[in-house]
Amino acid sequence: MAASLPLVFDAPRRGMPPRHLADLDADGLRAAVRELGLPAFRADQLARHYYGRLEADPEQMTDLPAAARTRVGEALFPPLLTPVREISCDDGQTQKTLWRAGDGTLLESVLMRYGGGADRSLRGLRSGADGSRSARATLCISSQAGCGMACPFCATGQGGLQRNLSTAEIVDQVRAASATMRDLGERLSNIVFMGMGEPLANYKRVVAAVRRIVSPAPAGFGISARSVTVSTVGLAPAIRKLADEGLSVTLAVSLHTPDDELRDTLVPVNNRWPVAEVLDAAKYYADRTGRRVSIEYALIRDVNDQPWRADLLGKKLHKALGPLVHVNLIPLNPTPGSEWDASPRPRQDEFVRRVQAQGVTCTVRDTRGREIAAACGQLAAEG
């Protein structure tokens, strides 16, 4: 199984959309503007429209000369993502969007609001009776269409990998959600790379997207790096590389079991980078950034929920990472055709207790979106 996994972190640009403004850093955008025969200040102007005003249609950029708008649109704003379907649950506080890229590729993102009150829907936020503000709005974004990691309990992984997303396709998910929240009088506060795909298998474009997300205007959206989480199933060399990028994002490692024998099956990439190597890379990340590493653990009935595995998990994490680790326990979310399900509550509570007894912080994730197949491991981008 391991032989079918990607051998490189970045696939060629095959199948990618045309160049978009969000693919370019500041120098690249200035060069593109010069190619269009426009004065240099237009680069800053265009960036402010996209990242600051969340506008992606040059025809609406009225401070651009009318004669230049078509050229700018063709060169820097090719169509990226079109919403196909939006469905919601949790009284409208969780919303999943199915997107179609220009080549027909399908992907999904999930917008989740927390702290706004169950009686106030995503669409009706401003009419809330108490007039209060939601504490947090998190967007779960995709970095690939599908996923090549082949984890058997994950619907995305079972569907296989279609292609990497471009930097702009990743970034535009954030722009669209930011515009939604702005229109509701709110602000998008958190980004998690936990949608479709293995982010570190699309390394170059994901890191570029993170830089756009955290850079202040006009170079980006200005979201705090500490509010951005990049997840991985354990591509150890890429974890180390990310540690050296100078970004203070949270690293989330999907471990799912502390022993190699089971992890070889649950997370096939473990055949190349076993648990010890993954935890060593996580320690390097924590040491370099000073950030606590999040360990994701999908709890599966009678598969990885045994008391001895909880003890072993706690011991290994405490030894490898000390206080710079937190276990995020995730009750398994159901996927079509799966024979596995979540552990019963008493076993879950005992697992938490045993991990904590080893001196490691452990909490159970508040799962959102199960009924609309928007929770972890459920995204399948079905049209």
C-alpha positions in Angstrom: 0.0 0.0 0.0 2.8 2.4 0.9 4.2 2.1 -2.7 1.2 3.9 -4.1 1.7 6.9 -1.8 3.2 10.2 -3.2 7.0 10.2 -3.2 7.3 14.0 -3.4 5.6 16.8 -1.5 4.7 18.8 -4.5 3.2 17.4 -7.7 3.7 19.3 -11.0 1.3 22.1 -11.9 -0.5 19.7 -14.2 -4.2 20.5 -14.4 -3.8 23.8 -12.4 -5.9 26.8 -13.3 -4.3 29.9 -15.0 -2.3 32.3 -12.9 -4.3 34.3 -10.5 -3.5 37.3 -8.3 -3.6 35.1 -5.2 -0.8 32.9 -6.7 1.6 35.8 -6.6 3.6 37.4 -3.9 4.1 41.1 -3.8 7.1 41.1 -6.2 5.3 38.7 -8.5 2.2 41.0 -8.6 4.3 44.1 -9.3 5.9 42.2 -12.2 2.5 41.1 -13.5 1.2 44.7 -13.4 4.3 45.9 -15.3 3.6 43.2 -18.0 0.1 44.7 -18.4 1.6 48.1 -19.0 0.1 49.6 -15.8 1.8 51.9 -13.3 3.4 50.2 -10.3 0.8 51.6 -7.8 -1.9 49.4 -9.4 -0.3 46.3 -7.8 -1.1 47.6 -4.3 -4.5 48.8 -5.5 -5.4 45.4 -6.9 -4.2 43.6 -3.7 -6.2 45.9 -1.5 -9.3 45.1 -3.6 -8.8 41.3 -3.3 -7.5 40.9 0.3 -9.0 44.0 1.9 -12.3 44.5 0.2 -12.7 40.8 -0.7 -13.5 41.7 -4.3 -12.4 39.4 -7.2 -14.3 41.0 -10.1 -12.3 43.8 -11.8 -15.5 45.2 -13.3 -16.4 46.2 -9.8 -13.1 47.9 -9.2 -14.2 51.3 -10.2 -10.9 53.0 -9.3 -9.3 51.1 -12.2 -9.6 52.7 -15.7 -12.5 51.1 -17.5 -10.2 50.2 -20.4 -7.9 48.2 -18.2 -10.5 46.1 -16.4 -10.8 43.5 -19.1 -7.1 43.0 -19.4 -6.7 42.8 -15.6 -9.5 40.3 -15.4 -8.0 38.0 -18.1 -4.5 38.2 -16.7 -5.1 38.1 -12.9 -8.6 37.1 -12.1 -9.5 33.9 -14.1 -12.5 32.1 -12.7 -11.5 29.9 -9.8 -14.3 28.4 -7.7 -18.0 28.4 -8.3 -20.4 27.4 -5.5 -22.5 24.4 -6.5 -24.4 23.7 -3.3 -24.5 25.0 0.2 -26.1 23.0 3.1 -26.2 23.8 6.8 -27.0 22.4 10.2 -26.6 23.3 13.8 -29.2 26.0 13.4 -27.3 27.4 10.5 -24.0 27.8 12.4 -22.3 25.1 10.4 -22.3 25.5 6.6 -20.7 23.2 4.0 -20.0 24.5 0.5 -19.4 22.3 -2.5 -17.2 24.1 -5.0 -16.5 23.4 -8.7 -13.2 24.6 -10.1 -12.7 25.8 -13.6 -11.8 22.3 -14.9 -14.8 20.7 -13.2 -12.9 19.4 -10.1 -15.1 19.3 -7.0 -14.0 20.2 -3.5 -15.5 21.3 -0.2 -15.0 23.8 2.6 -16.9 24.1 5.9 -17.6 27.3 7.8 -18.4 26.9 11.6 -19.5 29.6 14.0 -19.1 29.2 17.7 -20.4 31.2 20.6 -23.2 33.1 18.8 -26.1 31.3 20.4 -28.0 28.4 18.9 -31.0 30.6 18.1 -29.0 32.8 15.7 -28.4 31.3 12.2 -25.4 32.0 10.0 -27.6 33.9 7.6 -29.6 35.8 10.2 -26.8 36.8 12.6 -27.4 40.5 12.5 -31.1 40.1 13.6 -30.1 38.3 16.8 -32.2 39.6 19.7 -29.3 40.1 22.1 -27.1 42.0 19.6 -24.0 40.1 20.8 -21.1 39.0 18.6 -20.0 35.4 18.0 -16.8 34.5 19.7 -15.2 32.6 16.8 -15.8 31.7 13.2 -13.6 28.8 11.9 -13.2 27.9 8.2 -12.1 24.3 7.4 -10.4 24.5 4.0 -9.2 22.0 1.4 -5.7 21.9 0.0 -6.3 19.1 -2.5 -9.2 17.7 -4.4 -9.5 14.3 -2.8 -6.6 12.7 -0.9 -3.9 10.2 -1.7 -3.2 9.1 1.9 -5.7 6.2 1.7 -6.7 6.1 5.4 -9.5 3.5 5.5 -11.7 5.3 8.0 -11.8 8.6 6.0 -14.2 9.1 3.1 -11.9 11.6 1.5 -8.9 9.2 1.5 -11.0 6.4 0.2 -12.0 8.5 -2.8 -8.4 9.0 -3.9 -6.5 12.0 -5.1 -7.8 14.0 -8.1 -5.2 16.8 -8.0 -3.5 19.5 -5.9 -5.2 22.8 -5.5 -3.4 25.9 -6.6 -2.4 28.6 -4.1 -5.2 30.8 -5.4 -7.8 28.0 -5.1 -6.9 27.5 -1.5 -6.8 31.3 -0.7 -10.1 32.0 -2.5 -11.9 29.7 -0.1 -10.8 32.1 2.6 -11.8 35.1 0.6 -15.3 33.8 0.0 -15.9 32.9 3.7 -14.5 36.2 4.8 -16.9 38.0 2.5 -19.8 35.9 4.0 -18.8 36.8 7.5 -18.3 40.5 6.6 -21.8 40.6 5.1 -23.1 39.3 8.4 -21.2 42.0 10.4 -18.7 39.4 11.6 -15.0 38.4 11.0 -13.5 35.1 10.1 -11.1 34.4 13.0 -9.6 30.9 12.5 -8.4 28.8 9.5 -7.8 25.0 9.7 -6.3 23.0 6.9 -8.4 20.0 7.8 -10.6 19.7 4.7 -9.9 17.5 1.7 -6.3 16.5 1.1 -3.0 16.2 2.9 -1.7 19.7 3.2 2.0 18.8 3.3 1.7 16.8 0.1 0.9 20.1 -1.6 3.7 21.8 0.4 4.8 24.8 -1.7 1.2 26.0 -2.5 0.0 25.5 1.1 2.9 27.5 2.6 2.3 30.2 0.0 -1.4 30.2 0.9 -0.6 30.5 4.6 1.6 33.5 3.9 -1.3 35.2 2.0 -3.7 34.3 4.9 -1.5 35.8 7.7 0.1 38.7 5.9 -1.4 42.1 6.7 -3.2 44.1 4.0 -2.5 44.7 1.2 -0.4 41.5 0.9 -3.0 39.2 2.7 -6.0 38.9 5.0 -4.2 39.6 8.2 -5.5 36.6 10.1 -3.2 35.8 13.1 -0.8 32.9 12.4 -1.7 31.5 15.8 -5.2 31.2 14.5 -4.1 29.0 11.6 -3.8 25.2 11.9 -2.0 23.0 9.3 -2.7 19.3 9.7 -0.8 16.3 8.4 -0.9 12.5 8.7 2.8 12.6 9.4 5.0 13.5 6.5 8.0 13.9 8.8 10.5 15.7 6.4 7.8 18.2 5.5 7.0 18.8 9.2 10.7 19.7 9.7 10.7 21.9 6.6 7.6 23.7 7.9 9.3 24.3 11.2 12.0 26.3 9.4 9.5 28.6 7.5 9.3 31.2 10.2 5.5 30.7 10.5 3.9 30.4 13.9 0.9 28.3 12.8 -0.4 25.4 14.9 0.7 21.9 13.7 -1.8 19.2 14.0 -0.6 15.6 13.6 -3.2 12.9 12.8 -1.7 10.1 14.8 -4.7 7.9 15.6 -2.7 5.2 17.4 0.7 5.1 19.2 1.9 1.8 17.8 3.3 1.1 14.4 1.6 -2.2 13.9 -1.9 -0.7 13.8 -0.9 2.7 12.4 0.6 0.9 9.3 -3.1 0.0 8.5 -4.9 3.1 9.8 -2.5 5.6 8.3 -0.6 3.9 5.5 2.1 6.6 5.2 3.3 5.2 8.5 5.1 2.5 6.4 7.5 5.3 5.4 7.6 7.5 8.5 6.8 5.5 11.6 5.5 6.9 14.9 8.9 7.5 16.4 10.0 9.5 13.4 6.8 11.5 13.3 7.0 12.4 16.9 10.7 13.4 16.5 9.7 15.7 13.7 6.8 17.1 15.9 9.4 17.8 18.7 11.6 19.6 16.2 8.5 21.7 15.2 7.7 22.5 18.8 11.3 23.4 19.7 11.7 25.6 16.7 8.4 27.5 17.0 7.6 27.3 20.7 4.1 26.2 19.7 2.2 23.3 21.3 1.5 20.5 18.8 -2.0 19.1 18.5 -2.3 15.3 18.2 -5.4 14.3 16.4 -6.8 10.9 17.5 -10.0 9.5 15.9 -11.4 7.1 18.5 -12.7 3.9 16.9 -14.6 1.2 18.8 -12.5 -1.9 19.4 -9.8 -0.7 17.1 -7.7 1.9 18.8 -9.5 2.6 22.0 -7.9 0.0 24.3 -6.7 1.2 27.7 -3.1 0.1 27.0 -3.1 2.3 23.9 -4.2 5.3 25.9 -1.4 4.6 28.4 1.2 4.1 25.6 0.0 7.3 23.8 0.4 9.4 26.9 3.8 7.9 27.7 5.2 8.5 24.2 3.8 12.0 23.9 5.1 13.0 27.3 8.5 11.7 26.6 8.7 13.2 23.1 7.0 16.6 23.6 6.6 17.3 27.3 4.2 20.2 27.9 4.2 21.2 24.3 1.5 18.7 23.2 -2.3 18.4 23.4 -4.4 15.4 22.4 -7.5 16.2 20.5 -9.8 13.1 20.8 -12.3 12.8 17.9 -15.2 10.4 18.2 -15.1 8.6 14.8 -17.5 10.2 12.3 -19.6 7.7 10.2 -18.8 7.3 6.5 -20.7 5.4 3.9 -20.0 1.7 3.9 -17.7 1.8 6.9 -17.8 -1.1 9.3 -16.3 1.0 12.1 -18.0 3.4 14.5 -17.2 5.6 17.5 -16.3 4.2 20.9 -19.0 4.3 23.6 -18.9 7.3 25.9 -17.5 5.4 29.0 -14.6 4.0 27.0 -13.9 7.5 25.6 -13.9 9.0 29.1 -11.5 6.3 30.3 -9.2 6.9 27.4 -9.1 10.6 28.2 -8.4 9.9 31.9 -5.5 7.5 31.1 -3.8 10.0 28.7 -4.2 12.8 31.3 -2.7 10.5 33.9 0.5 10.5 31.9 0.8 14.2 32.2 -0.6 15.0 28.8 -3.5 17.4 28.1 -6.4 15.6 26.4 -9.8 16.8 25.4 -12.7 15.6 23.2 -13.4 17.7 20.1 -16.8 19.3 19.7 -17.8 17.6 16.5 -19.8 19.7 14.0 -21.6 18.9 10.8 -22.1 15.1 11.1 -25.6 15.2 9.7 -24.5 17.0 6.5 -21.3 14.9 6.1 -19.2 18.0 7.0 -17.3 16.5 10.0 -13.7 15.2 10.0 -13.2 12.4 7.6 -16.6 12.9 5.9 -15.8 15.2 3.0 -16.2 13.5 -0.3 -17.2 16.3 -2.7 -20.1 14.5 -4.3 -21.9 16.5 -6.9 
